Amino acid sequence: MFLGQILTAIRTESQFAMTLGRQLREYHHVHDDARAAKSLVDAKLIGLVDLAHGNPITLRSLAEAIFGAFGKTHLLQLGALPEPAQ
């Protein structure tokens, strides 16, 4: 959702209002997750398995990097929305 909203703002040259972006997210490539799931099934593991890589990124860093890559940092409105409740 977040990435799609960013790309829509870039394509339409629209302002992108967001919080200060302190929230942490850990993104994975879909093929990495699919390969990991297959390995777990093939290994016949039972129980909980953590697929995290341990390298979260703030939404702010992600947004700044994407808008910057497109030369559209002027569209990014950090702090325009209130922070989410804890």
C-alpha positions in Angstrom: 0.0 0.0 0.0 2.7 2.5 1.1 4.9 1.8 -2.0 1.9 2.0 -4.3 0.8 5.3 -2.9 4.4 6.7 -3.4 4.5 5.5 -7.0 1.0 7.0 -7.7 2.2 10.4 -6.3 5.3 10.3 -8.5 3.4 9.4 -11.6 0.7 12.0 -11.0 3.1 14.7 -9.7 1.0 14.9 -6.5 2.1 15.9 -3.1 2.7 12.9 -0.8 1.6 13.7 2.8 2.9 11.3 5.4 3.9 11.2 9.1 7.5 11.8 10.1 8.1 8.3 9.0 9.6 6.8 12.2 7.8 3.5 11.7 10.0 0.6 11.0 9.3 -1.9 8.3 11.3 -4.9 7.0 10.8 -5.4 3.3 11.7 -8.6 1.5 11.8 -9.6 -2.2 8.9 -11.9 -3.0 11.3 -14.5 -4.6 13.4 -14.6 -1.4 10.3 -15.3 0.7 9.1 -18.0 -1.8 12.5 -19.7 -1.8 12.5 -19.6 2.0 9.0 -21.1 2.2 10.0 -23.9 -0.2 13.1 -24.7 1.8 11.1 -24.9 5.0 8.6 -27.3 3.4 11.4 -29.4 1.8 13.1 -29.6 5.2 9.9 -30.8 6.8 10.4 -28.4 9.7 7.6 -28.1 12.3 7.0 -25.1 14.4 7.4 -21.4 14.1 10.1 -20.0 11.9 11.2 -16.3 11.7 11.9 -15.2 8.1 13.1 -11.8 9.2 16.5 -10.6 7.9 16.9 -8.1 10.8 17.5 -5.0 8.7 14.4 -2.8 9.2 14.2 0.6 7.5 12.2 3.6 8.5 9.3 4.6 6.2 11.0 8.1 6.0 14.2 6.6 4.7 12.4 4.5 2.2 10.2 7.4 1.0 13.2 9.8 0.8 15.2 7.2 -1.3 12.4 6.5 -3.7 11.4 10.2 -4.2 15.1 11.1 -4.5 15.7 8.4 -7.2 13.0 10.0 -9.3 14.2 13.5 -8.6 10.8 14.3 -7.0 11.7 15.1 -3.4 9.7 18.3 -3.7 6.5 16.1 -3.6 7.4 14.5 -0.2 5.6 16.2 2.7 7.2 14.7 5.9 5.2 15.4 9.1 2.1 16.5 7.2 0.1 13.7 8.9 -0.1 12.9 12.6 2.0 10.1 14.1 0.1 6.9 14.6 -1.1 6.0 18.1 1.4 3.8 20.0 
